[in-house]
């Protein structure tokens, strides 16, 4: 079949070849298969009505497999047929509250069916959705709501503490409640609304995702409409997800990676298993209980799974894909995870702005644990030097990428730099002679120490390989002698001891002189945001109370 596909690609125009390849991938993964003519006709009608949007995916699911669970959360399972009906009711209820195609709805929720149903209902109205980070402070939340001009806020009851500081005229609906409330709830709106005609062809609703905000105030990034189901096929060309998967989604849906899991799951007709909070032992038990075949997580979650006692770190028998993204994957973590769970780890390198850049498979991570993998089909990656020219093989430069899902710009204005149709990721990297991409750090993380370019990630990987180290972050600080120097913030494993001098001595053979950390700060934990990314601006404040060793 693979040989046939290559010959077909050679015989037809590139766009047709890509279409054939998409069809082949979707058929291989079970998304496209023979169907009764009456169901095909109903699916065609749904496509004409909704276009390529979340409402279409759940309408197709209600036609193809109505009784299959679409979502399983702590309150049970909801089938595809139920999601299709409930989201129509919810859309009607929102419409009665004045929400339409010129409105914006903010969602401040953990992972559960209420968040998924709100996204789908808004899609049925052509209403833009702003996915809000649950880790925002009250002042940050107020600023984001004002900037994004949010008309209605759907939030879990645990975040109602923010409400007194938000505008009094903001319409509020609670999505997850544990007791009585004076506010409207998503469940009440669904239960009391009727199934009435909705817009026949609503505008394509935009999803606005916030950047991580690790270096400043989060910015809204407009996600583009998928041009079809080609982007899903692109990811599946490197990550072997299958139709009908039971997908354990540990990454928050408000995060780009959790949102990607939701979108891929919708195309696959998957069952999304959504724990509201991530606890490593609970995640493994949930995966075992529901026979999940794939798991979506961020690297720090995988680290916490490995931190479990051996007797609690039981691999679910059904798990064959662990898909990670959202922050850099430490090389040592990739090695240790596959040693414990087998060849199941797939690491996607990308960002809110560029979507995906490359994907590393288990075999690639085994051969080169620090690699970010290779670009999937239809994706172009280039390394540009300081003059904007392609860098030579193996040389470090700025990473630029192009694919079908580059973001449309920040809602506050501006976008990433674009060169020849390729967008800057903001990272530095290199491509080796085998075509594998390696990310060496953020452009603004690189420091010049004693006239030498130094990349903190190289130092992080060397320290992370020490068995006493649970996690580490390395940043640049000002230095009167060398201009800048590296400071390492280290979290040790329980019941281990290590001081700064010993740490430096043990990594000396792996690093150049200027890549050695002159400061070593031991912390109880690294400061992270709600998506698991380390927040560099908080490291120095945390370090003030730690044990500091300077060379």
ABEGO torsion letter per residue (X at the ends): XAAAAAAAAAABBAAAAAAAAAAAAAAAAGABBBBBAAAAAAAAAAAAAAEBBAAAAAAAAAAABAABBABBBAAEBBBAAAAAAAAAAAAAAAAAAGBBAABBBBBBBBBBAAAAAAAAAAAAAGBBBBBBBAABBAAAAAAAAAAAGBABBBBBAAAAAAAAABBAABBBBBABBABBBABBBAAAAAAABBBBBBBABBBBBBBBBBBAGAAEBBBBBBBBBBAEAAAAAAAAAABBBBBGBBBBBABBAABAAAAAAAAAAAAAGBBBBBBABBBAAAAAAAAAAAGBABBBBBAAAAAAAAABBAAABBBBAABABBBBBGBBBBAAAAAAAAAAAEBABBBBBBBAAAEBABBBBAAAAAABAABAEBBBBGBBBBBBBAAGBBBBBGBBBBBBBBBAABBAEBAAEEBBBBBGGBBBAGBBBBBBAAGBBBBAEBAAABBBBGGBBBBAAAAAAAAAABAABABBBBBBBBBAAAGBBBBBBBBBBBGBBBBAAAAAAAAAAABBAAABBABBBBBABBBBBAAGBBBAAAAAAAAAABBBBBX
